[in-house]
Amino acid sequence: MSRLGCEDRKTNPCRSSDAHHRLSRLRRRPRALPSGPRWTIVTGDTRILKNKPERTAFRQAGLSGFVLALAYQKTPVHQVASFLLWRWPEMEKLISLVTGPALYELPMSRSSKMKALPL
């Protein structure tokens, strides 16, 4: 019976504590990285909308994110944090519905809807 991918116990004894053996086994059988959680970017930098190379890099990386409206720049940081926490469930829901790269504007008003931005 093979253990940890060891086929021949006589020529290649398999010990679970043998780190060298495990490493060589992983090198022989490369695996795809597991798909983890999607990254979501929250930024106040609106240059991504004007700078074509930044937009292209954002799109090619498959990122999704939110650009804060200009009103956030004059708002105290603790209020911005409070507002982001308030809108977080809505932001998560929106990102979970999108499969590819996307960018949205996050308005300051709690009742305003998020607006899709060109990417």
Contact map, one row per residue, 1 for C-alpha under 8 A:
11100010000000000000000000000000000000000000000000000000000000000000000000000000000000000000000000000000000000000000000
11111111100000000000000000000000000000000000000000000000000000000000000000000000000000000000000000000000000000000000000
11111110000001000000000000000000000000000000000000000000000000000000000000000000000000000000000000000000000000000000000
01111100000001010000000000000000000000000000000000000000000000000000000000000000000000000000000000000000000000000000000
01111110000000000000000010000000000000000000000000000000000000000000000000000000000000000000000000000000000000000000000
01111111100111000000000000000000000000000000000000000000000000000000000000000000000000000000000000000000000000000000000
11101111100100000000000000000000000000000000000000000000000000000000000000000000000000000000000000000000000000000000000
01000111111110000000000000000000000000000000000000000000000000000000000000000000000000000000000000000000000000000000000
01000111111111000000000000000000000000000000000000000000000000000000000000000000000000000000000000000000000000000000000
00000001111110000000000000000000000000000000000000000000000000000000000000000000000000000000000000000000000000000000000
00000001111110000000000000000000000000000000000000000000000000000000000000000000000000000000000000000000000000000000000
00000111111111000000000000000000000000000000000000000000000000000000000000000000000000000000000000000000000000000000000
00000101111111100000000000000000000000000000000000000000000000000000000000000000000000000000000000000000000000000000000
00110100100111110100100000000000000000000000000000000000000000000000000000000000000000000000000000000000000000000000000
00000000000011111100100000000000000000000000000000000000000000000000000000000000000000000000000000000000000000000000000
00010000000001111110010000000000000000000000000000000000000000000000000000000000000000000000000000000000000000000000000
00000000000000111110000000000000000000000000000000000000000000000000000000000000000000000000000000000000000000000000000
00000000000001111111110000000000000000000000000000000000000000000000000000000000000000000000000000000000000000000000000
00000000000000011111111000000000000000000000000000000000000000000000000000000000000000000000000000000000000000000000000
00000000000000000111111100000000000000000000000000000000000000000000000000000000000000000000000000000000000000000000000
00000000000001100111111110000000000000000000000000000000000000000000000000000000000000000000000000000000000000000000000
00000000000000010111111111000000000000000000000000000000000000000000000000000000000000000000000000000000000000000000000
00000000000000000011111111100000000000000000000000000000000000000000000000000000000000000000000000000000000000000000000
00000000000000000001111111110000000000000000000000000000000000000000000000000000000000000000000000000000000000000000000
00001000000000000000111111111000000000000000000000000000000000000000000000000000000000000000000000000000000000000000000
00000000000000000000011111111110000000000000000000000000000000000000000000000000000000000000000000000000000000000000000
00000000000000000000001111111100000000000000000000000000000000000000000000000000000000000000000000000000000000000000000
00000000000000000000000111111100000000000000000000000000000000000000000000000000000000000000000000000000000000000000000
00000000000000000000000011111110000000000000000000000000000000000000000000000000000000000000000000000000000000000000000
00000000000000000000000001111111000000000000000000000000000000000000000000000000000000000000000000000000000000000000000
00000000000000000000000001001111100000000000000000000000000000000000000000000000000000000000000000000000000000000000000
00000000000000000000000000000111110000000000000000000000000000000000000000000000000000000000000000000000000000000000000
00000000000000000000000000000011111000000000000000000000000000000000000000000000000000000000000000000000000000000000000
00000000000000000000000000000001111100000000000000000000000000000000000000000000000000000000000000000000000000000000000
00000000000000000000000000000000111110000000000000000000000000000000000000000000000000000000000000000000000000000000000
00000000000000000000000000000000011111000000000000000000000000000000000000000000000000000000000000000000000000000000000
00000000000000000000000000000000001111100000000000000000000000000000000000000000000000000000000000000000000000000000000
00000000000000000000000000000000000111110000000000000000000000100000000000000000000000000000000000000000000000000000000
00000000000000000000000000000000000011111000000000000000000000110000000000000000000000000000000000000000000000000000000
00000000000000000000000000000000000001111100000000000000000000111100000000000000000000000000001000000000000000000000000
00000000000000000000000000000000000000111110000000000000000000111100000000000000000000000000000000000000000000000000000
00000000000000000000000000000000000000011111000000000000000000001111000000000000000000000000000000000000000000000000000
00000000000000000000000000000000000000001111110000000000000000001111000000000000000000000000000000000000000000000000000
00000000000000000000000000000000000000000111110000000000000000000011110110000000000000000000000000000000000000000000000
00000000000000000000000000000000000000000011111100000000000000000011000000000000000000000000000000000000000000000000000
00000000000000000000000000000000000000000011111111000000000000000010000000000000000000000000000000000000000000000000000
00000000000000000000000000000000000000000000111111100000000000000000000000000000000000000000000000000000000000000000000
00000000000000000000000000000000000000000000111111110110000000000000000000000000000000000000000000000000000000000000000
00000000000000000000000000000000000000000000011111110010000000000000000000000000000000000000000000000000000000000000011
00000000000000000000000000000000000000000000011111110010000000000000000000000000000000000000000000000000000000000000000
00000000000000000000000000000000000000000000001111111110000000000000000000000000000000000000000000000000000000000000000
00000000000000000000000000000000000000000000000111111111000000000000000000000000000000000000000000000000000000000000000
00000000000000000000000000000000000000000000000000111111100000000000000000000000000000000000000000000000000000000000000
00000000000000000000000000000000000000000000000100111111110000000000000000000000000000000000000000000000000000000000000
00000000000000000000000000000000000000000000000111111111111000000000000000000000000000000000000000000000000000000000001
00000000000000000000000000000000000000000000000000011111111100000000000000000000000000000000000000000000000000000000001
00000000000000000000000000000000000000000000000000001111111110000000000000000000000000000000000000000000000000000000000
00000000000000000000000000000000000000000000000000000111111111100000000000000000000000000000000000001000000000000000000
00000000000000000000000000000000000000000000000000000011111111100000000000000000000000000000000000001100000000000000001
00000000000000000000000000000000000000000000000000000001111111100000000000000000000000000000000000000000000000000000000
00000000000000000000000000000000000000000000000000000000111111100000000000000000000000000000000000001000000000000000000
00000000000000000000000000000000000000000000000000000000011111110000000000000000000000000000000000011000000000000000000
00000000000000000000000000000000000001111000000000000000011111111000000000000000000000000000000000011100000000000000000
00000000000000000000000000000000000000111000000000000000000001111100000000000000000000000000001000011110000000000000000
00000000000000000000000000000000000000011110000000000000000000111110000000000000000000000000001000000111000000000000000
00000000000000000000000000000000000000011110000000000000000000011111000000000000000000000000000000000011110000000000000
00000000000000000000000000000000000000000111110000000000000000001111100000000000000000000000000000000011110000000000000
00000000000000000000000000000000000000000111100000000000000000000111111100000000000000000000000000000000111100000000000
00000000000000000000000000000000000000000001000000000000000000000011111100000000000000000000000000000000111100000000000
00000000000000000000000000000000000000000001000000000000000000000001111111000000000000000000000000000000000000000000000
00000000000000000000000000000000000000000000000000000000000000000001111111100000000000000000000000000000001100000000000
00000000000000000000000000000000000000000001000000000000000000000001111111100001000000000000000000000000000100000000000
00000000000000000000000000000000000000000001000000000000000000000000011111100000000000000000000000000000000000000000000
00000000000000000000000000000000000000000000000000000000000000000000011111110000000000000000000000000000000000000000000
00000000000000000000000000000000000000000000000000000000000000000000001111111011000000000000000000000000000000000000000
00000000000000000000000000000000000000000000000000000000000000000000000001111111000000000000000000000000000000000000000
00000000000000000000000000000000000000000000000000000000000000000000000000111111100000000000000000000000000000000000000
00000000000000000000000000000000000000000000000000000000000000000000000000011111110000000000000000000000000000000000000
00000000000000000000000000000000000000000000000000000000000000000000000000111111111000000000000000000000000000000000000
00000000000000000000000000000000000000000000000000000000000000000000000100111111111100000000000000000000000000000000000
00000000000000000000000000000000000000000000000000000000000000000000000000001111111110000000000000000000000000000000000
00000000000000000000000000000000000000000000000000000000000000000000000000000111111111000000000000000000000000000000000
00000000000000000000000000000000000000000000000000000000000000000000000000000011111111100000000000000000000000000000000
00000000000000000000000000000000000000000000000000000000000000000000000000000001111111110000000000000000000000000000000
00000000000000000000000000000000000000000000000000000000000000000000000000000000111111111000000000000000000000000000000
00000000000000000000000000000000000000000000000000000000000000000000000000000000011111111000000000000000000000000000000
00000000000000000000000000000000000000000000000000000000000000000000000000000000001111111110000000000000000001000000000
00000000000000000000000000000000000000000000000000000000000000000000000000000000000111111111000000000000000000000000000
00000000000000000000000000000000000000000000000000000000000000000000000000000000000011111111100000000000000000000000000
00000000000000000000000000000000000000000000000000000000000000000000000000000000000000111111110000000000000000000000000
00000000000000000000000000000000000000000000000000000000000000000000000000000000000000111111111000000000000000000000000
00000000000000000000000000000000000000000000000000000000000000000000000000000000000000011111111100000000000000000000000
00000000000000000000000000000000000000000000000000000000000000000000000000000000000000001111111110000000000000000000000
00000000000000000000000000000000000000000000000000000000000000000000000000000000000000000111111111000000000000000000000
00000000000000000000000000000000000000010000000000000000000000011000000000000000000000000011111111100000000000000000000
00000000000000000000000000000000000000000000000000000000000000000000000000000000000000000001111111100000000000000000000
00000000000000000000000000000000000000000000000000000000000000000000000000000000000000000000111111100000000000000000000
00000000000000000000000000000000000000000000000000000000000000000000000000000000000000000000011111111100000000000000000
00000000000000000000000000000000000000000000000000000000000000000000000000000000000000000000001111111000000000000000000
00000000000000000000000000000000000000000000000000000000000001110000000000000000000000000000000001111100000000000000000
00000000000000000000000000000000000000000000000000000000011011110000000000000000000000000000000001111110000000000000000
00000000000000000000000000000000000000000000000000000000001000111000000000000000000000000000000001011111000000000001101
00000000000000000000000000000000000000000000000000000000000000011110000000000000000000000000000000001111100000000001111
00000000000000000000000000000000000000000000000000000000000000001110000000000000000000000000000000000111110000000111100
00000000000000000000000000000000000000000000000000000000000000000111100000000000000000000000000000000011111000000111100
00000000000000000000000000000000000000000000000000000000000000000111100000000000000000000000000000000001111100001110000
00000000000000000000000000000000000000000000000000000000000000000001101000000000000000000000000000000000111111011100000
00000000000000000000000000000000000000000000000000000000000000000001101100000000000000000000000000000000011111010000000
00000000000000000000000000000000000000000000000000000000000000000000000000000000000000000000000000000000001111110000000
00000000000000000000000000000000000000000000000000000000000000000000000000000000000000100000000000000000001111110000000
00000000000000000000000000000000000000000000000000000000000000000000000000000000000000000000000000000000000011111000000
00000000000000000000000000000000000000000000000000000000000000000000000000000000000000000000000000000000001111111100000
00000000000000000000000000000000000000000000000000000000000000000000000000000000000000000000000000000000011000111110000
00000000000000000000000000000000000000000000000000000000000000000000000000000000000000000000000000000001111000011111000
00000000000000000000000000000000000000000000000000000000000000000000000000000000000000000000000000000001110000001111100
00000000000000000000000000000000000000000000000000000000000000000000000000000000000000000000000000000111100000000111110
00000000000000000000000000000000000000000000000000000000000000000000000000000000000000000000000000000111100000000011111
00000000000000000000000000000000000000000000000010000000000000000000000000000000000000000000000000000010000000000001111
00000000000000000000000000000000000000000000000010000011001000000000000000000000000000000000000000000110000000000000111
